Amino acid sequence: MVCVAAFIILSLLSIFVGFLSIFNKQLGQKYWTVFKKAWHCVFKKVRLQKCDTNFKDDVKNTLLKRIVLKNPKLLKPASLLIEIISILIVFITVWSFVIAIKSLLALWVFGTCNVSAPSQCGLGAESCSIDQAEPTNLAGKIGRSFSEWGEIFSAIPDRLKTWQEKEYFISASIPLINLTDNTEDPSKYQAQSKQLLDFYQNQTTPEGLNIAIDLVDPGCVICMQSYRNQKQSGFLDRYFTVANLYAIPNTSGAYKFENSKLITDYLNTSVFLVQDYLKSHKLELSTELSNLLRLPTKLINRLYAETKDNRNYIEYFNYTYDASQALTELNQWASDFGLSAHYRQLIAEVVYSRHQQRFDQDGIKNITAINSQKSKKSSDQKTQLDQNRENFSNKLNANDQEIQELVEKKIKAKGIPVELYDQKKHNGLFKI
């Protein structure tokens, strides 16, 4: 091990010696002679052959000659210490090399050099990381290290494969379209309504447009910037883009951004509302239907692209609003976009039922007020509302499983956002 350790040290020193040899050629020649001996010895060791040189003895003698002269009794323990240090140097070097290879592979396949804790990697793509809980015992840490290798190797084919974007639609996918107002361009307004109708009815996409998938978290600031970059660059006009919403969990069992799951449930419920409406009404592009078709797209556009008092809306949801304020804000947006009070009440009750523990006293009062309005309705209307609420809750539960499988097993995302377009996966911020 001494010769291997010496070779490692000499390899590291070669950079500095190479520079110094410009000014002192004799130093370079002397160093090169020693380096060749070390390399020859290591080369023999790699082939499991015994070194035919006395390089090991030369190294040890060089290090020990002063100890022999001053205190001969320390010769044996010093020699043993050199062997131990040599083993440590070789082990650390090999381990560092293995970790470097692992990090580079992870960076290539996942966009981050740390598989389990992407936030600790400063070399990866700009994204909101999906971190896993840190093991508390040695066995768990060793097991995770091996499992990370497994994740990396299993994801290598994904890095090389051709991605078919349509395969990654989910039941609550939201089209991202630069919507036009009816007064600005009536023909384009009707065409966009027809696109939305076709998609929500059977996920039909426009002919002649490539498809793109955006995997985003409603609370992720980088997702917001990515969306704005797509709008600014004209990407949303060149690609029929849909958003799949995924609230990033944190290591404590909650969510990385406090209101992201509430927003996700609200937007997904609005999608299910559109789908349910299409099944129970005539497919005529009335004002009510056009407003309803545009609702999910307008909600996500306001969240990511608009501001309030010179402050991004996403900042309010992440740092200012509690659950009650977040739900009230979303309901106000739905009202602004033409959603009737009946449907706003339905969505609010569905969201409240799934996040009841997070609502403070003010939130409970608000929902109680909604319920008191409901009690004035006929028994048939109340029964239908209860059925719709249960139906949407079941769909949200199914969608939670669907998006989790998409993120963890199909796309194997380690950070959000992720974009799929041009049959490739792109990790992190969409750059102009």
VENJOCOR-V542001 format. One line per field, one symbol per residue. ss: DSSP state (H for helix, E for strand, C for the rest). phi: phi as a letter, one per 30 degrees, with the letter a starting at -180 (. if undefined). psi: psi as a letter, one per 40 degrees, with the letter a starting at -180 (. if undefined). A space follows every 10 residues. Layout:
ss: ???
phi: ???
psi: ???
This chain:
ss: CHHHHHHHHH HHHHHHHHHH CCCCHHHHHH HHHHHHHHHH HHHHHHCCCC CCCCHHHHHH HHHHHHHHHH CHHHHHHHHH HHHHHHHHHH HHHHHHHHHH HHHHHHHHHH CCCCCCCHHH CCCCCCCEEC CCCCCCCHHH HHHHHHHHHH HHHHHHHHHH CCCCHHHHCC CCCEEECCCC CCCCCHHHHH HHHHHHHHHH HHCCCCCCCE EEEEEECCCC HHHHHHHHHH HHHCHHHHEE EEEEECCCEC CCCCECCCCH HHHHHHHHHH HHHHHHHHHH CCCCCCHHHH HHHHHHHHHH HHHHHCEECC EEHHHHHHHH CCHHHHHHHH HHHHHHCCCC HHHHHHHHHH HHHHCHHHCC HHHHHHHHHH HHHHHCCCHH HHHHHHHHHH HHHHHHHHHH HHHHHHHHHH HCCCEECEEE ECCEEEECCC CC
phi: .ddddddddd dddedddedd ddcbdddddd dddddddddd dddddddhcd dcccdedddd dddcdddddd bedddddddd dddddddddd dddddddddd dddddddddc ibdbddbedd cdcdddacdc dcdddcbddd ddddeddded ddddceeddc dcdceddcdb dcdcdcbddc ddddaedddd ddddeddddd dbhdcddicd cbcccbcecd dddddddddd dddiedddbd cbccdbdddc dcjcbececd dddedddddd dddddddddc bddcdddddd ddddeedddd ddecccbbhh bdedddddbc dddddddddd dddedecjdd dddddddddd dddcbedddd dddddddddd dddddddddd dddddddddd ddddddddde ddddddddcd chdcabdbcc ahibcbcied cd
psi: dddddddddd ddeddddddd edegdddddd dddddddddd ddddddefih heifdddddd dddedddddd gddedddddd dddddddddd dddddddddd ddddddddde eiehddgdee heeiihihig iiihieiddd dddddddddd ddddedddde ihhhddeeii dfhhhgigii idddgddddd dddddddddd dffhiiiehi iihhhihdeh dddddddddd ddeededdhh hihhhhhhii eeebidhded dddddddddd ddddddddde iifhgidddd dddedddddd ddddeiihff hhdddddded hadddddddd ddddddeehi dddddddddd dddefddeha dddddddddd ddddeeiidd dddddddddd dddddddddd dddddddddd dfheihihhh iffihhhahh i.
